[in-house]
Structures are given as C-alpha cells and as structure tokens.
Amino acid sequence: MKDGARERFDVVMSSETTQFRRKQEPEKKDGSDAWYYLGLVGQIGFAIALPIAAGGIGGAYIDTWLGTQPRATLLLLLLGVVVSLVGFFSVIKEVSRNPKNF
C-alpha cells in the first residue's frame, strides 16, 4: 500500500457470517491512448455528418417523388443541420462531464 492511500473493502453480510473482501477497482482510461481520441473524433464526425447527409438524400428523394424540386431538399437539409448541432453538443457535453470514462 502506498503512503497515504487507503485500501477499499466490500462488506458482505449474511445471517451466518460477515466477510470482508478487497474491492476491485475498475480499469481507468488514461486518455492518452490514440484509439480513444480516434473514437472521439469519429463519434463527433458521425454526429455531424450523418444527419446532414440523410436530410439531403431524403429531401432529394422526396423532391423527385413529389415534383417539388428544391423545397423538401432544403427543408430536410436544414433539419439535418439542426439535428447534427444537437448531437454534436450532446457528445461534447458527455465528454466534458466524464472525460476519462468516455
């Protein structure tokens, strides 16, 4: 045991006995791993790109189906931008709340 550090124990109590066992500490991510940052960038990229692309493709399909050429494409593209901003801010909020557990 290091100086000043305390060991943590779980207490298991039953009607017959009481047991103390050493608590298992979860593995901590140090955040310096390249895969951590690659996953973070990928998640932010998908949170931005997918709604915008889906809005543009879906709007173009609806426009060709209904014959309302730029209206549905622009409307769904703007909706995709709004959804992507909400997704981006939710990912950033989660990362800032728990940077090591992300």
N, C-alpha and C positions, 0 to 999 in steps of 0.2 A: 504494500500500500504506500502511495506517495505521501509526502508530508502535507498535512492539511486536508487530504482527501478522505472522504468517508466511503465506506463500502455500504451498498444498499442491499437490503434483505426483504424478501417477501415473507409474510407470516401466514402459514396455512394451519387453520384451526379446525379440528373436528371434535366430535364428542369424546373420543378416546385420547387423542394426542394433540400436541401443538408442535409444529415443525417450523424451523427457520431455514430458508434456503437463499443462496446468493441470487440476487436479481440479475437477469440477463439484460444488458444494455443493448439497445438496437444499434446497428451499424450506422455511423454518421457519415453523410456525404460531405466531403471537404470543399466541394465546389470548384476544385482546381482541375477536375477531370475534363478532358476535351469532349468526351461524349455528353457530358452534362450541358455544356454550352451549345453543342451542335443540336441536341434535342430541344433546348430552349429556343434557339433561332428557328428551328423547323416548326415548332408549335406556333410561334408568333407569325411566321410566314404563312402557314396554313390558315391561321385565324384571320389573316388579312386577304389572302388571295382567293380562297375557295368561295366565300360568299359573293365577291365581286364577279368572279368568273361564272358562277352559277346564275347570278342575276342577268348577266349579259347574254349567256347562251339561252337561258329560259325565255328571256324577253324577245330575242330574235326568233325563236321558235313560235312563240305566241303571235308575234307580228306577221310572220309568213302564214300562219294558220288563219288569223282573223283579217289580214289585209290592212292593218293599221301600222304602217311601216315604222316610224321612229318612236311611237308613243310607249308601247309596252317595253321596248328595249331600254329606253331612257328611264322609265319608272322603276323597272326591276334592277337596273344598274345602280341607281341612286339608293334603292332599298338595300342592295348588296353592300354598298359603301357604309351605310348606317350600321348594318349588322356586323360588318368587319371591324368598325370602330368599337362597337360594344364588346366584341370578342377580344380585340386587342387590349382594351382597358381591363377586362376581366382577367386575362393572363398576366398582365403587368401587376395588377392588384394582388393576385395569388402569389406571384414571385416575391413581391415586396413584403408580403405578410410572412412567408416561410421561405426564405432564400435557400436554406440548406436542405429542406425536405422536398423541394420541387422536383 
